[in-house]
Amino acid sequence: MSAPRKKGRVYGVGLGPGDPELMSVKADRLLRAAKHVAFFRKAGRAGRARKIVDGMLRPDAVEFAMEYPVTTEIPLSDPRYNEVLSGFYAEVTAHLCKLTAGGEDVVVLCEGDPFFYGSFMHLYERLKDRCEVQVVPAITGMSAAWTATGTPITWGDDVLSVVMGTLDEDTLRDAMARADALVVMKIGRNLTKVRRALQAAGKAERAVLVQYAAMEGQSVCALSDHGGETLPYFSIIVVHGQGRRP
Protein backbone atom coordinates (compact mmCIF):
# COMPACT_ATOMS: atom_id res chain seq x y z
CA MET A 1 0.00 0.00 0.00
CA SER A 2 1.47 3.31 -1.03
CA ALA A 3 1.94 6.10 1.50
CA PRO A 4 -0.55 8.99 1.33
CA ARG A 5 0.66 11.85 -0.82
CA LYS A 6 2.22 14.66 1.16
CA LYS A 7 0.38 17.97 0.94
CA GLY A 8 2.14 21.03 -0.35
CA ARG A 9 2.71 24.38 1.31
CA VAL A 10 2.11 28.03 0.42
CA TYR A 11 5.07 30.34 0.99
CA GLY A 12 4.37 34.04 1.32
CA VAL A 13 7.78 35.34 0.29
CA GLY A 14 8.73 38.93 1.03
CA LEU A 15 10.84 40.39 -1.78
CA GLY A 16 11.88 43.53 0.05
CA PRO A 17 11.54 47.10 -1.29
CA GLY A 18 12.50 46.42 -4.90
CA ASP A 19 16.23 45.75 -5.24
CA PRO A 20 16.73 41.97 -5.68
CA GLU A 21 20.00 42.24 -3.74
CA LEU A 22 18.00 43.22 -0.66
CA MET A 23 16.10 39.91 -0.56
CA SER A 24 16.86 37.42 2.18
CA VAL A 25 18.88 34.31 1.43
CA LYS A 26 15.80 32.21 2.21
CA ALA A 27 13.62 34.19 -0.22
CA ASP A 28 16.21 33.78 -2.96
CA ARG A 29 16.48 30.03 -2.35
CA LEU A 30 12.71 29.46 -2.40
CA LEU A 31 12.22 31.55 -5.54
CA ARG A 32 14.88 29.79 -7.57
CA ALA A 33 13.53 26.35 -6.64
CA ALA A 34 9.82 27.11 -7.01
CA LYS A 35 7.74 25.12 -9.48
CA HIS A 36 4.62 27.24 -8.88
CA VAL A 37 4.90 31.02 -8.50
CA ALA A 38 1.93 33.31 -7.85
CA PHE A 39 1.90 37.10 -7.84
CA PHE A 40 -0.53 40.02 -7.73
CA ARG A 41 -0.88 42.51 -10.55
CA LYS A 42 -3.26 44.96 -12.17
CA ALA A 43 -4.97 43.65 -15.29
CA GLY A 44 -2.79 44.18 -18.33
CA ARG A 45 0.33 44.92 -16.29
CA ALA A 46 3.39 42.76 -15.71
CA GLY A 47 3.23 43.29 -11.96
CA ARG A 48 5.92 44.97 -9.83
CA ALA A 49 6.65 41.82 -7.79
CA ARG A 50 7.10 39.76 -10.95
CA LYS A 51 9.49 42.35 -12.39
CA ILE A 52 11.66 42.16 -9.27
CA VAL A 53 12.33 38.44 -9.83
CA ASP A 54 13.03 38.60 -13.57
CA GLY A 55 15.74 36.07 -14.40
CA MET A 56 15.48 34.31 -11.04
CA LEU A 57 12.76 31.73 -11.75
CA ARG A 58 13.46 28.27 -13.13
CA PRO A 59 12.61 27.86 -16.84
CA ASP A 60 9.70 25.46 -16.21
CA ALA A 61 8.08 27.50 -13.42
CA VAL A 62 4.29 27.66 -13.67
CA GLU A 63 3.19 31.26 -13.13
CA PHE A 64 -0.18 32.25 -11.69
CA ALA A 65 -1.01 35.94 -12.13
CA MET A 66 -3.59 37.08 -9.57
CA GLU A 67 -5.20 40.06 -11.28
CA TYR A 68 -7.10 42.51 -9.10
CA PRO A 69 -10.70 42.94 -10.30
CA VAL A 70 -10.65 46.55 -9.06
CA THR A 71 -8.08 49.03 -7.79
CA THR A 72 -9.36 52.63 -7.80
CA GLU A 73 -12.41 52.15 -10.06
CA ILE A 74 -14.73 51.83 -7.04
CA PRO A 75 -14.37 54.10 -3.97
CA LEU A 76 -13.18 52.36 -0.78
CA SER A 77 -16.37 53.53 0.95
CA ASP A 78 -18.58 51.73 -1.57
CA PRO A 79 -19.79 48.32 -0.21
CA ARG A 80 -19.15 46.84 -3.65
CA TYR A 81 -15.40 47.35 -3.18
CA ASN A 82 -15.07 44.81 -0.36
CA GLU A 83 -17.62 42.54 -2.01
CA VAL A 84 -15.70 42.35 -5.29
CA LEU A 85 -12.31 41.93 -3.61
CA SER A 86 -13.62 39.28 -1.21
CA GLY A 87 -14.81 37.22 -4.17
CA PHE A 88 -11.43 37.63 -5.83
CA TYR A 89 -9.52 36.47 -2.74
CA ALA A 90 -11.89 33.51 -2.34
CA GLU A 91 -11.20 32.36 -5.92
CA VAL A 92 -7.45 32.72 -5.54
CA THR A 93 -7.50 30.89 -2.21
CA ALA A 94 -9.40 27.98 -3.77
CA HIS A 95 -6.82 27.69 -6.56
CA LEU A 96 -3.85 27.71 -4.17
CA CYS A 97 -5.52 25.16 -1.89
CA LYS A 98 -6.14 22.87 -4.86
CA LEU A 99 -2.45 22.99 -5.73
CA THR A 100 -1.31 22.22 -2.18
CA ALA A 101 -3.87 19.41 -1.85
CA GLY A 102 -2.19 17.84 -4.87
CA GLY A 103 1.18 17.96 -3.16
CA GLU A 104 2.49 21.10 -4.84
CA ASP A 105 4.32 23.94 -3.08
CA VAL A 106 3.48 27.49 -4.19
CA VAL A 107 5.58 30.62 -3.72
CA VAL A 108 3.50 33.80 -3.53
CA LEU A 109 5.56 36.89 -4.34
CA CYS A 110 5.05 39.78 -1.93
CA GLU A 111 6.49 43.27 -2.36
CA GLY A 112 8.04 44.53 0.87
CA ASP A 113 7.10 42.42 3.89
CA PRO A 114 4.11 40.05 3.56
CA PHE A 115 2.58 41.16 6.87
CA PHE A 116 2.97 44.92 6.36
CA TYR A 117 0.03 46.46 4.44
CA GLY A 118 0.33 43.86 1.69
CA SER A 119 -2.26 41.94 -0.32
CA PHE A 120 -0.87 38.62 0.92
CA MET A 121 -2.35 39.27 4.36
CA HIS A 122 -5.84 38.79 2.93
CA LEU A 123 -4.79 35.49 1.41
CA TYR A 124 -3.09 34.38 4.61
CA GLU A 125 -6.26 34.84 6.68
CA ARG A 126 -8.15 32.65 4.22
CA LEU A 127 -5.42 30.04 3.77
CA LYS A 128 -4.10 29.49 7.30
CA ASP A 129 -6.89 27.12 8.41
CA ARG A 130 -7.07 25.26 5.09
CA CYS A 131 -3.46 24.49 4.23
CA GLU A 132 0.07 24.91 5.54
CA VAL A 133 1.41 28.43 5.12
CA GLN A 134 4.87 29.80 5.85
CA VAL A 135 5.67 33.51 5.76
CA VAL A 136 9.15 34.77 4.85
CA PRO A 137 9.65 38.29 6.23
CA ALA A 138 11.54 41.03 4.41
CA ILE A 139 12.82 44.60 4.49
CA THR A 140 9.92 47.04 4.24
CA GLY A 141 9.61 49.86 1.76
CA MET A 142 9.64 52.42 4.55
CA SER A 143 12.99 51.08 5.80
CA ALA A 144 14.44 51.55 2.32
CA ALA A 145 12.93 55.05 2.21
CA TRP A 146 14.49 56.36 5.40
CA THR A 147 17.78 54.70 4.51
CA ALA A 148 17.71 56.55 1.19
CA THR A 149 17.57 59.87 3.07
CA GLY A 150 20.97 59.16 4.65
CA THR A 151 19.67 60.06 8.12
CA PRO A 152 18.55 57.78 10.98
CA ILE A 153 14.78 57.76 11.45
CA THR A 154 14.73 57.47 15.25
CA TRP A 155 16.97 58.45 18.14
CA GLY A 156 16.85 57.48 21.81
CA ASP A 157 13.22 57.28 22.95
CA ASP A 158 11.62 58.63 19.78
CA VAL A 159 8.14 57.30 19.04
CA LEU A 160 7.77 56.27 15.39
CA SER A 161 4.29 56.38 13.82
CA VAL A 162 3.20 55.05 10.43
CA VAL A 163 0.09 56.76 9.05
CA MET A 164 -1.88 56.35 5.85
CA GLY A 165 -2.64 59.31 3.60
CA THR A 166 -6.11 57.84 3.08
CA LEU A 167 -7.10 58.79 6.65
CA ASP A 168 -9.28 61.83 7.24
CA GLU A 169 -7.41 65.06 7.80
CA ASP A 170 -8.18 65.44 11.52
CA THR A 171 -6.97 61.90 12.26
CA LEU A 172 -3.84 62.49 10.20
CA ARG A 173 -3.05 65.75 11.97
CA ASP A 174 -3.53 64.30 15.45
CA ALA A 175 -1.38 61.22 14.73
CA MET A 176 1.34 63.37 13.19
CA ALA A 177 1.36 65.76 16.14
CA ARG A 178 1.80 62.92 18.65
CA ALA A 179 4.69 61.24 16.82
CA ASP A 180 8.39 62.08 17.17
CA ALA A 181 9.31 60.35 13.91
CA LEU A 182 6.86 59.78 11.10
CA VAL A 183 6.28 57.70 7.97
CA VAL A 184 3.36 58.58 5.67
CA MET A 185 2.26 55.97 3.13
CA LYS A 186 -0.57 55.59 0.58
CA ILE A 187 -0.33 59.23 -0.41
CA GLY A 188 -1.19 59.37 -4.13
CA ARG A 189 -4.04 61.81 -4.70
CA ASN A 190 -4.13 62.63 -0.98
CA LEU A 191 -0.99 64.76 -1.15
CA THR A 192 -2.70 68.13 -0.63
CA LYS A 193 -4.47 66.82 2.46
CA VAL A 194 -1.24 65.29 3.78
CA ARG A 195 0.59 68.60 3.31
CA ARG A 196 -2.06 70.47 5.30
CA ALA A 197 -1.95 67.90 8.10
CA LEU A 198 1.86 68.07 8.29
CA GLN A 199 1.72 71.86 8.44
CA ALA A 200 -0.89 71.81 11.21
CA ALA A 201 1.19 69.27 13.15
CA GLY A 202 4.32 71.42 12.87
CA LYS A 203 6.26 68.86 10.83
CA ALA A 204 6.04 70.16 7.26
CA GLU A 205 9.50 71.79 7.30
CA ARG A 206 11.19 68.48 8.24
CA ALA A 207 9.22 66.30 5.78
CA VAL A 208 11.27 64.43 3.17
CA LEU A 209 9.74 62.83 0.10
CA VAL A 210 11.19 59.53 -1.18
CA GLN A 211 9.95 58.07 -4.44
CA TYR A 212 10.74 54.54 -5.66
CA ALA A 213 13.00 53.70 -2.70
CA ALA A 214 15.54 50.98 -3.61
CA MET A 215 14.13 50.83 -7.16
CA GLU A 216 15.15 52.22 -10.49
CA GLY A 217 14.30 55.92 -10.53
CA GLN A 218 14.75 56.48 -6.78
CA SER A 219 14.58 60.15 -5.80
CA VAL A 220 14.83 62.01 -2.50
CA CYS A 221 13.90 65.65 -1.89
CA ALA A 222 12.40 67.95 0.70
CA LEU A 223 8.61 67.74 0.43
CA SER A 224 8.54 71.53 0.13
CA ASP A 225 10.53 71.23 -3.11
CA HIS A 226 7.90 69.00 -4.75
CA GLY A 227 5.32 71.09 -6.55
CA GLY A 228 2.92 68.40 -7.74
CA GLU A 229 -0.51 67.58 -6.33
CA THR A 230 -0.25 63.79 -6.65
CA LEU A 231 2.41 61.14 -6.17
CA PRO A 232 3.03 57.69 -7.69
CA TYR A 233 2.17 54.61 -5.64
CA PHE A 234 5.74 53.98 -4.50
CA SER A 235 6.11 57.25 -2.60
CA ILE A 236 6.74 57.71 1.11
CA ILE A 237 7.08 60.83 3.24
CA VAL A 238 9.53 60.63 6.13
CA VAL A 239 9.94 62.95 9.12
CA HIS A 240 13.05 62.10 11.14
CA GLY A 241 13.01 62.00 14.92
CA GLN A 242 15.19 64.38 16.90
CA GLY A 243 15.45 62.41 20.15
CA ARG A 244 18.09 61.77 22.79
CA ARG A 245 21.64 61.13 21.65
CA PRO A 246 24.78 60.32 23.69
Secondary structure by P-SEA (a helix, b strand, c coil): ccccbbbbbbbbccccccccccccaaaaaaaaaccbbbbbbccccccaaaaaacccccccbbbbbbccccccccccccaaaaaaaaaaaaaaaaaaaaaaaabbbbbbbbccccccccaaaaaaaaccccbbbbbbbcccaaaaaaaaacccccccbbbbbbbbccccaaaaaaaaaacccccccccccaaaaaaaaaaaacccccbbbbccccccccccccccccccccccccbbbbbbbbcccc
